[in-house]
Amino acid sequence: MGALARVGFMSIFSARPVAAGVARLMQLGVRLGSARSSERARMRLPEYSGRTESLQIPTSFGLTTATVYRPETNGPLPAVHLNLHGGGYVLDLTSMDDPACRLLAATSGSVVVNAEYVLAPQHRFPDPPDHAYEIASWLAAHGAEHGWDGSRLTIGGQSAGGALAAAVARMALERGGPALSLQVLHYPVLDLTVPARSKRSVIRRPKLRPWMGEVFDSSYVPDPAQRADRLVSPAAAGDIADLDGIAPAVVIAAEFDILAAEAGRYADRLAGAGALVEFRTIAGADHGYDLDDDARCREVYTLIARHIRHAAAGQADGIAD
């Protein structure tokens, strides 16, 4: 069944004006609670203190704010990892990734850049992937002047951020750069041709509710026909382009997440292209688990950090536990 035929499974939250209005209300809620959320994030994983600084990255969308996390190293210039936050393409959850970024910088040996990107409904597709691609390209080109090796660039993200990381990897493949040593897709959203209400979890009430998925999807890509674009839905059945040469990938799904199936489908596709380093499902976890489960956050980001470290060293093979 095609994307247009499946529109009937959608609710009023899929209507463009309704989705945009709800999205703006959700953005307001995030802004009102941002100070409290940021403070809570800073208190998590206290063993990873980290050295941070603010950075302004010039892009065609204006100056982009990012936080730079630096590892303790006295050797050659470290590699650099671009982190893209989740939030359904709608919510600015950059600060929520602070503990994960501190852990990644401390244990991977890479500089971690936690960057904002433009959000829907103010900036619909293709603005977010275009913006993320510009950020990645800038990091690759300006490393020496900022204290990292831009030729050793990895990228990763959670949820919508994972989808944008996948899109940047696809754009880098098609455009001949920047060179990416690794893409980390963490409970990513990879198939918007399937309506949120048609996605299933093994539990009765998963965290990512269908109405939320409809708001996010319709805010980001209002036209259902456009949701088959390769930069939006690389796990869709209609995307059959050759992925030979795409950046090696680590794909991590959460068992209870309604997005777990599409993560698995894309992992299979990457494996067929010889680009899958590891696919892992986190048992008993749901969407966004790393934002409140410190034990699992430590476990999974330590695994991601090992993959980043190996990729930065030119080792794209799997890592044993």
N, C-alpha and C positions, 0 to 999 in steps of 0.2 A: 504494500500500500504506500503510495507516494505521500510526500509532505502535505500537499494541498488537500488530499483526500482525508487526512487525519485531523484537519482543523475542527471537525465536528466533535472531537473529544475534548475540546478546550472549553473553558468557562469565560465569564465576563472579565476575569483578570487578564485574559489574553488580548482584550481589546486595547488598541494602542493608547487612547486617552486615559483609560482606567489604569493600565499598567504604569504609564508615565506618572500619573498622579500618586499612585501608591508608592512607586519608587522614590519620588521626591519626599514623601512623608517618612519613608524608611531612612533616607539620607539625613533628614532633620533629626530623627531619633538618634542616629549614630553620632552626629555632631554634638547634640546636647549631652550625650554620655561619653564623649571622647576623652575628657580629662580623667574620669574614673577608670575607663577601660585601659587607657595608656598606663596609668599608675599600677593597675593590677598586673598588666603584662610585664612591667619593669620588676615587679616583685617575684615573678616566677623564675625558676631555675637559677637561684642566686649564686650557685657555684660557678656560673659563667658570667663574669663581670663585664668583660669586653671593653675595648676602646672604641668610642664612636665619635663621629663628626658629621656635620651636615654638609651636603653637596648640592649645588645647583647645576643641572645638566641642560644645556641648550638644545631645544628641539623645535620643530616647526609648530608645535602646539604651545610654545612658550617655555620659560624656564621650568624645569621639572625638579621637584624637591626629592632628595633621597638621603637616607642615613647610611653612612659607611661604617662597617664593623671591621676592625683590623686585627689580625692574629698577632700573637707575640712571636716575632721572628726577626733574626738579625742576618739572615742569609740573602740570597738573590731575591729579586722582586717576586712576590707571591702571585699565584693565579687569582682570577676574579670570578665571583659567582653573582649573577643577577637573580634576586628574589622578587617574585611578583605575587602580591597578596590575593586572597580570595575575596568574595563578596558579591558574587553573581553579576559581575560587570557593573554593578550599581553602587555598592557600598565601599567607602574608603576605610579599609581595615588594615592599613599599612602598619600602624603601631602595634597591632595584635601579634604580628610576627616577630616582635622584638626578642623574646626568649629563644625562638628557633634560630634567629640570625646570630645571636650571641653564641649559641652552641655550635652552629656551623662554622663560624669564624675561628673559634677556639680549637675545634677538633679536626677541621679539614685542612687548615693551613692557608686557606684562600681568604682574600678580602671579600667580604659580602656586602653587596649594595642592595639595600631594600628601597625600591623606588616606587613612587606614586605613578599612576597612569590615568589618563582621562577616562571618565565614567559615563555610562548611559543613565538616563535618557538624554542628557545634555550632549553626549558624544556617542552616537550609535556606530555600529559596524560600518566601515572598517577602521574607524579611528583608533580604538584601543590596540588592536594588533599593529597598526602602523606606528603608533606611539611607542609601543614596547620594542618594535624592531629598531626604531631610531635610537632608543636608549641603549640597546645592546650594541649597536654599531658604534655609538659614541664611546662606550666603555672599551671596546676593542681598539679604537683608534687613539685614545688619549690616556692609555695606561701609564706610560713612562712619566708623564708630568704629574700624575696623581698617586704614584706609588704601587702600581700593580702591573703585571704582565698581561697586556690585552690580547696577546696571541694565545693565551690559555684561558679561554672564556667558557664558563658553564652557565646554564640557565635553569631555573626551576620555579614552580609555583604550586599553589593549592587551589583546588576548585576552578574558578574562572581564571585565576593566575596560572594554573596548570594548563588550561586551554590556550592561554596567550603564549606560554612557553612553547607549546606544540606548534602554534602558528608561527612564532619567530623561527623555530627550527625549520619549518617548511619554507618560509620566505628566504632564509639563509641558503637552503638547498637550491632554490630556484634562481636566486640572484647572485650566487657565487660568493656568499659571505654575509656577515662575518663568520669566521670559522668557529664552530662550537664543539667543545670536547665532550659535552654531555648535556642532555635534557632530562630534567627530573619532573615527572608528571604525577602529582600527588592528589589523589581522589579528584581527577580532572573531569570537567564537563566536555564531552567530545562528540556529542551527537544531538543537535537541536532539531533534526528532522523527526525525531520521536518526541511527541508532546510530553510534558512533565507528568501529566495524569496517566500516561501509558507506561511510565517507568515504575518498576516494582521493587520492593524490598522484601527480605525474608522476615521482617518484623512488621507488626501492625502499624506502628506510628513512628516512621523514620523522622529524623530531624529536618530533612529537606522536604517540606510539605509541597504537595502539588501546586497550590495557589502561589507559593513563593517562586517555584520554578517558572510558572507562567508569567509572573511579573518580571522576573529577571530576563527570560527569553524574549518577551515582547518588548521590553525596554531596549534591549541590545539589538535585536534583529526583528523589527515589527513585521516585515514581509515574510511569511512562512516559506515562500519560494526561494528566498535568499539564504535560508538556513542550511541548504545543501552545499554552500560554498566550502571549499576545502579548508579554509582558515577558520571556519566555524564548526564544521562537523567532519573531522578527518576519520571518525569511526563509522560514518554512514556508509551504507552499502553502495551508494553511487560513486564514491570516491575510489577509483581504481588506478590512479596514476602511479607510476613507478617511483618508489621511495628510495631506490638505491642511492647510497651516499648520504642519506640524512644522518644527523647527529645521533650517536648512540644514546639509548634511552633507558631510564629506570622508571617503571610505572608502578605506582602503589595505589591500591584500592582499599576501601573500608568495607568490611563484610556486609554491614546493614545499610549501606548507602544505596539510594536509588540510582546512582551513577556507576555502581560497580560493574554492571554488565558492559557498558560502553568502554570502560577502562580496559576490561579484558579483551574486548574485540579489537581495540587499537593495539594492545600489546601483541596480539596474534599477528596483526598486520605488520608491525615493526619487526617481529621475529621473522616473518617471511622475507623481509628486506635485509635480514642479517644485522639489524640495528638494535635488537632488544638485549640489554645487558642483564636486567632482572625484572620480573613481574612478581609482585608480592601482594597478598591480600591480608590486611590486618584483622585478625579474628576478633569478633565481639565489638568492633568499632563502627561508628557511624560517621556521617559527614561532619567535618569540623572537629573531630575528636581531639586533635592536637591543641585546640584553643583552651581546653579545660582539663585535660588528662595529662598531668606532668609525667607520670611514669611512662606512658606510651609515647609522649612527645620526646622524651630523652631517648627511648629505644629506637624510634623510627628515624629521628634526625641524626642520631649517631650512625645509623646505617647509611643514610644519605651522605653524611660527611665522609664516610669511608669511600663511597663511590666517587664523590667529588675529588677527593685526594688522589685516588687511583687514576681518574680521568686526566687530572692536571699533570700527572706524571707520565701520561701517554700510555696508560694501561686501561683498556676498555673492556677487559674480560671481567667475568663475574667475581664476586667476593664471597668467600665462605663465611658463615657465622663463626 
